[in-house]
Amino acid sequence: MKERLLTEFAKVFGGSEGAAIYFAPGRVNLIGEHTDYNGGHVFPCALTLGTYAAARKRKDKKLVFYSLNFKEVGKVESSLEDLTPKKEAGWTNYPKGVIWSFAKRGMKPDCGMDLLLYGTIPNGAGLSSSASVEVLTGFILRDLFGFPVSNQELALIGQYSENHYNGVNCGIMDQFAVAMGKEGHAIFLDTSDLSYEYVPVSLENEKLIIACSNKKRGLADSKYNERRKECEAALRELQQVIPINSLGELTEDVFETCKAAIKEEARRRRAKHAVYENRRTIYAMDALKRQDIRTFGRLMNESHLSLAQDYEVTGVEMDTLVSEAWKQEGVLGSRITGGGFGGCSISIVREDCVEAFIKNVGTAYEEKIGYEADFYPVEIGGPPCIMPAGKLEGKPGGG
Ligand code: GLA
């Protein structure tokens, strides 16, 4: 990989001298969906799929970007002197937003850079390709310019950039999972105070399988922002009857006794999801610690139903992928993962059943939806890293 990136870098930028290679993972969320902007818990892990970069400083103030995933777009140029978001800047609005966010915090690079990216995360699949690019950009800025930021701050800067530069009012989960990943572990994160715990995911006879629906994302971002507003409105209504700061502070019982304060029925269901999903995430963490994968899987299934019926972020594509998965032998749990409105499912599947799972779910999906889904057995990877000199192939992560 390293060699390929350097060769491509040399082709695009005329020589690769002084360029270093970096990697940041994507993420998959095991459970705890739409809880991160409600002060609840999430349980994601970093993947070995992610984004690679080759980068080096320039002598002038230019920022020159190139993505091997969008070769047809070619080189995209901008400058440190003009960091405003522009529609025609396309994907480069992600790294630009991070540079802008660093500058807002008083960390302005004193020269431009050449940046070549290559992502192995399927695009727009809900596996956080954008958070991966954001955290990767921050990691590179730290390395090239020596800015004093921790990995956790890289996550916060990435989120800030997505909220204020790219216009998606996302929570902290994606950037946190990318910046703080640990090989073989899921991150149990309390988004109310950013305290976290790494929990080993020791699946002895099972595999994590991601199924990508290939549904075009369309209005996903605006619908996401809409759900967030609904939760905020529900919280304000609940605050009339109970002193809470977030939905994540409620247990199921307390929610049931005060839910009548939420006037509108749909909004009551949104809040119910946020409360119950947070509780499920806590139970799931406990089950994983006890190695009780059956209970963990059951909670994943419940999470999907809640996201389908109460939060309404699934749609026919995701419901098909997941309900077909539930029918298969050796499936311990399956649910939509990520923000929804398309994207991916995550399933825990017994190793000897994986082949049949992919074949059967794939066939049923194509028959019903009219196009194919893609399947990826995935491994849990580590945090962003700079790839050591001489390491030509292999698994990033660790470090
Ligand atoms: C997207 C957002 C996250 C989170 C999930 C839903 O991935 O970026 O902050 O809200 O959706 O759990």
Residues whose N, C-alpha, C, O or C-beta is under 5 A from the ligand:
A	BS01	GLA	G32 E33 H34 T35 D36 C170 G171 I172 M173 D174 G338 G339
